[in-house]
Amino acid sequence: MPIDAGGRPFTVHDLEEMPDDGRRYELIDGELIVSPAPGWAHQEAALELAVRLRQACTPEYRVLAAPFAVRHDIFNELQPDVLVARYGDLTMKNLPAAPVLAVEVMSPSSRLKDANLKKAAYARLGTPHFWLVDPDSEAPTLTAWELDGGEYQQPEHVVGDEVFHPLRPFEVKFSPADLVAGLRP
C-alpha cells in the first residue's frame, strides 16, 4: 500500500496515523523515512550501549532507547536508536529539544541514511554529540562526532577491541567489540 501525503510534506500528525507494522517511521524536513525492523546485531549493539550509558549516566541526564521521538517541529521527528537527553527537556511523549547525544546503529538498509541524512539532521537540530555504530561482528566500529560551529567534527573512530572513553556528555568506557559480544556464545 503506497503512503502518500497528497502532494504536501508529511507532518508528525501523519506519523501518528501510520500502521503499527514493525517498521520505524521518521520525518526529516517533511520527507517520510521508513526503515524495516532491525536485525539481531543491531538490537544487540543498541541494547548493550543503552545499558552501558544508563549505568554511567549522571543525574541531570536520561538515557532512552528507540522508539522514542525527538520531535523538533511538525515536519521533523527522529527516533535515534539510543539517545541521551537533559532530564528537564523530556516530556512523557517525546523530546521536543535536541538530544545531548544521538546514536544510530547501522543496519544494511540504513547505512547511508544514518551516516548522511540523519547525521545532518541532528547537526541542524543542534545535537552536540552524534555516534554511529557499525555492529559488524567481525570488525565492529564506533565513530563519534562533536558539534562545532554548526558542523560535526570527527574526534574519534574506534574499531574492535579499541577502547572508546568519552568524557562528554558524561564519562563512559567500552569498546565496539563489547557492544556485539552477545552475538557469540
C-alpha positions as CSV (number, residue, x, y, z in Angstrom):
1,M,0.0,0.0,0.0
2,P,1.6,3.3,-1.1
3,I,1.9,6.0,1.5
4,D,1.1,9.5,0.2
5,A,0.5,12.8,2.0
6,G,-1.4,14.2,-1.0
7,G,1.5,16.1,-2.6
8,R,2.3,18.0,0.6
9,P,5.1,17.4,3.1
10,F,4.4,14.8,5.7
11,T,3.8,16.0,9.3
12,V,4.0,14.4,12.7
13,H,0.2,14.2,12.6
14,D,0.6,11.9,9.6
15,L,3.1,9.8,11.6
16,E,0.5,9.2,14.2
17,E,-1.7,7.6,11.6
18,M,1.0,5.2,10.4
19,P,0.4,1.5,10.9
20,D,2.0,-0.3,13.8
21,D,3.7,-2.8,11.5
22,G,7.2,-3.2,13.0
23,R,8.7,-0.5,10.8
24,R,10.2,2.7,12.0
25,Y,8.6,5.9,10.6
26,E,10.6,9.1,10.8
27,L,10.4,12.5,9.2
28,I,13.2,14.8,8.0
29,D,12.0,18.1,6.6
30,G,8.6,16.6,5.7
31,E,10.1,13.6,3.9
32,L,9.0,10.2,5.2
33,I,11.8,7.8,6.1
34,V,10.7,4.2,6.6
35,S,13.1,1.6,8.0
36,P,12.4,-2.2,8.4
37,A,12.6,-3.9,11.7
38,P,16.2,-4.2,12.8
39,G,18.1,-7.4,13.0
40,W,19.9,-9.1,15.9
41,A,23.3,-7.4,15.5
42,H,21.6,-4.0,15.5
43,Q,19.5,-4.8,18.5
44,E,22.4,-6.3,20.5
45,A,24.6,-3.3,20.0
46,A,21.8,-0.8,20.7
47,L,20.7,-2.5,23.9
48,E,24.2,-3.1,25.2
49,L,25.1,0.6,24.5
50,A,21.9,1.8,26.2
51,V,22.7,-0.3,29.3
52,R,26.3,1.0,29.5
53,L,25.2,4.6,29.0
54,R,22.5,4.2,31.6
55,Q,24.9,2.8,34.2
56,A,27.3,5.8,33.6
57,C,24.6,8.5,33.3
58,T,24.7,11.4,35.7
59,P,21.5,12.7,37.4
60,E,20.9,15.6,35.0
61,Y,20.5,13.3,32.0
62,R,18.3,10.3,31.0
63,V,19.2,7.5,28.5
64,L,16.4,6.2,26.3
65,A,16.3,3.6,23.6
66,A,14.2,3.6,20.5
67,P,11.5,4.1,19.8
68,F,11.3,7.5,21.4
69,A,10.6,10.6,19.3
70,V,12.8,13.6,19.0
71,R,10.2,16.0,17.7
72,H,11.6,19.4,16.9
73,D,8.7,20.7,14.8
74,I,5.8,19.3,12.8
75,F,8.0,18.3,9.9
76,N,10.8,16.6,11.8
77,E,10.6,13.5,14.0
78,L,13.7,11.3,14.5
79,Q,14.0,8.2,16.6
80,P,17.6,7.6,17.4
81,D,18.5,4.1,18.4
82,V,19.8,5.4,21.7
83,L,19.6,9.0,23.0
84,V,20.8,11.0,26.0
85,A,18.6,13.9,26.9
86,R,18.6,16.5,29.7
87,Y,16.0,15.4,32.2
88,G,14.3,18.8,32.1
89,D,13.8,18.6,28.3
90,L,11.8,15.4,28.2
91,T,8.1,15.1,28.1
92,M,6.2,11.8,28.7
93,K,5.5,11.6,25.0
94,N,8.7,12.9,23.3
95,L,11.8,15.1,23.3
96,P,10.9,18.5,21.9
97,A,14.6,19.7,22.1
98,A,17.9,18.4,20.7
99,P,19.2,15.4,22.5
100,V,22.6,15.8,24.1
101,L,23.7,12.6,22.3
102,A,22.1,10.7,19.4
103,V,23.3,7.3,18.5
104,E,22.4,5.5,15.3
105,V,23.3,1.8,14.9
106,M,23.7,0.9,11.3
107,S,21.9,-1.9,9.5
108,P,22.5,-2.8,5.9
109,S,19.3,-1.0,4.9
110,S,20.0,2.1,7.0
111,R,23.8,2.7,6.4
112,L,23.5,5.7,4.0
113,K,20.6,7.3,5.8
114,D,22.2,7.1,9.2
115,A,25.7,8.3,8.1
116,N,24.4,11.1,6.0
117,L,20.8,12.2,6.2
118,K,20.3,11.6,9.9
119,K,23.7,12.9,10.9
120,A,23.0,16.2,9.0
121,A,19.5,16.4,10.6
122,Y,21.0,16.1,14.1
123,A,23.6,18.7,13.3
124,R,20.8,21.1,12.2
125,L,18.9,20.4,15.3
126,G,22.0,21.3,17.4
127,T,22.7,17.8,18.9
128,P,26.1,18.3,20.5
129,H,27.2,14.6,20.2
130,F,26.4,12.1,17.4
131,W,27.7,8.5,17.4
132,L,27.5,6.0,14.6
133,V,27.9,2.3,15.5
134,D,28.5,-0.4,12.9
135,P,27.7,-3.7,14.7
136,D,29.6,-5.9,12.2
137,S,30.5,-8.9,14.3
138,E,34.0,-9.3,12.7
139,A,35.0,-5.6,12.9
140,P,32.6,-3.5,14.9
141,T,33.2,0.2,14.8
142,L,32.1,3.4,16.5
143,T,32.6,6.9,15.1
144,A,31.9,9.9,17.4
145,W,31.4,13.4,16.2
146,E,31.1,16.6,18.2
147,L,29.2,19.7,17.0
148,D,31.5,22.7,16.5
149,G,30.2,25.8,14.8
150,G,27.1,24.1,13.5
151,E,29.0,21.2,11.9
152,Y,30.2,17.9,13.2
153,Q,33.9,17.4,13.6
154,Q,35.2,13.8,13.8
155,P,37.1,13.5,17.0
156,E,37.3,9.7,17.3
157,H,36.9,6.4,15.4
158,V,37.4,3.1,17.2
159,V,37.5,-0.5,15.9
160,G,37.1,-3.8,17.5
161,D,38.7,-4.0,21.0
162,E,40.0,-0.4,20.9
163,V,38.6,1.4,24.0
164,F,36.3,4.4,23.5
165,H,36.5,6.7,26.5
166,P,34.4,9.9,26.0
167,L,34.1,12.4,28.9
168,R,31.0,14.1,27.4
169,P,28.2,14.1,27.9
170,F,29.5,12.0,30.8
171,E,32.3,9.6,31.3
172,V,31.9,6.1,30.0
173,K,34.3,3.4,28.7
174,F,33.8,0.5,26.3
175,S,34.9,-0.9,23.0
176,P,32.8,-1.6,19.9
177,A,33.5,-5.3,20.4
178,D,31.8,-5.1,23.8
179,L,28.6,-4.0,22.1
180,V,28.4,-7.1,20.0
181,A,29.8,-9.7,22.4
182,G,26.4,-11.1,23.0
183,L,26.3,-12.3,19.3
184,R,28.8,-15.1,20.4
185,P,28.1,-17.9,22.8
